[in-house]
Amino acid sequence: MASRFPRIAFVGSGAIGRYYGALFTRVGENVTFLMRSDREAVRRLGLKVKTPYEEFTLAKMNVAENSRDIGPCDLVVIALKTTANQQLDALVRPLLHEKTVILTLQNGLGSDEQLAALFGAERILGGLCFVCVNRTAPNEIVCLETGSVSAGVKCLVGDDLAALRWKKLVWNIPFNGLAIAAGGITTDVVLASPDLAGLARDLMTEVIGAAAKLGHSIPLSFIDQQIESTRTMGAYKPSSLVDYLAGNEVEVDSIWGEPLRRAERAGARVPCLKMLHALIAQVTKLRLSRPD
Amino acid sequence: MASRFPRIAFVGSGAIGRYYGALFTRVGENVTFLMRSDREAVRRLGLKVKTPYEEFTLAKMNVAENSRDIGPCDLVVIALKTTANQQLDALVRPLLHEKTVILTLQNGLGSDEQLAALFGAERILGGLCFVCVNRTAPNEIVCLETGSVSAGVKCLVGDDLAALRWKKLVWNIPFNGLAIAAGGITTDVVLASPDLAGLARDLMTEVIGAAAKLGHSIPLSFIDQQIESTRTMGAYKPSSLVDYLAGNEVEVDSIWGEPLRRAERAGARVPCLKMLHALIAQVTKLRLSRPD
């Protein structure tokens, strides 16, 4: 079967990029990874992927140091952290021909619009990942919860990307946020404290209210659902907490900053989101300036 | 001149208790300190007091290990941290006779009422300290900003203690709170961030609103005054931050918890105070459980 996309590039080859890129590679797609760290290890050793359901190794992964070495592709998948979005133009432009499709899997809000402004809205697709993937060695990743997208991957197709992004934020804003702002705690600790769990609900209510002002209707019953499904996750470390604890940049602007700006522009009342954003921005800045 | 209070005891002999007790001792009052840490050093060496204006040493300080060794006094000054208030009954009762006056200099809300419930409201006086005193050696304290109370001390007498306590909280709630919740920062860092300074103003507005609901009128212009006077303090560490950084207990309940409960009971809207309390409670609990 001929691929719809003869040549595919992954921009941003952290854990998420490697995971989805590996799934594409495994089903025979021609994927090249724009990879910075671990490039030589992956080139030499390939990549081992562990999930709760299986384990496989790709002996050969195409990796490149810069976009010009890859050249024009038919599909470019963006799995870059949003903190590096100022590099999108330089990283992506050499990968484009007239009909290249760009799929962004990035967190939060803002990337869809930034890509559309740079490369034209008609070629941009947005995707949301509901997975938990961590790098456990230079050539190994572990996926604790497998989720959406394609190529042998569970995938839901929605028809309102912005609404889906807000829906994902209903979880990310409180849980990624409180995990950091309350001192570096897992989701079970948030739920175990009546005050923090109440705060998570208040934040969810604010996010749903902001989404409503922007025309995206999310039922309030979604809050209970999210709390319940979080309960099943145990001592879960949200991705932002993983970044924070590792001393890496946290996606502050796309997860809290841009949603806050859009909420305020729409006239939504979001005092807790505003406060959470201010605290996270400061705490993460300090962390980068004085890691321990 | 015969003292109105022939025998005076200080309960809680941290930096604040030592400072005011020393001032009383210096003007000839008969003061005994109920002292836990540094007792032998102070007994042997006395106490050195440094302020921006002078430096003096008291060669002899009366210190005692427990209240029964002191016995009934005419004035009992409480400078205990509010985190130890469950010990008030045991510490204070042996110091009382029928007419003993009790003056509490403690932070935040709740101590006045707890003391009144234990020992009778008619003998309780409340005082507020606007000072910054730190222990710099077992027998030395440094006072960076001298403030109110009596015995050669600048002292303002107010006629509405509760209103004054709320007025003090207009500063303590945001600045002590954000110093901890934003990762351990001084007041100048709060003011340097437009987001955090805005949050401080939002919190002040909430506290003034709550005080108003409780019948204490504080003009909104007080906010600008407080911001401006904080600007002159430079890289100031609020007392709660000093406690937090030293790994000591923070007065979470009297500074944020009790004001929050009273505000909510009065029907005031205090979303930022509520959030700040939840975060500080968690962060300080973590700090005590895993000091570094």
Interface residues (C-beta under 8 A of the other chain):
Chain A: L178 A181 A182 G183 G184 I185 V189 S193 D195 L196 G198 L199 D202 P271 C272 K274 M275 L276 H277 A278 L279 A281 Q282 V283 L286 R287 D292
Chain B: L178 A181 A182 G183 G184 I185 V189 S193 D195 L196 G198 L199 D202 P271 C272 K274 M275 L276 H277 A278 L279 A281 Q282 V283 L286 R287 D292
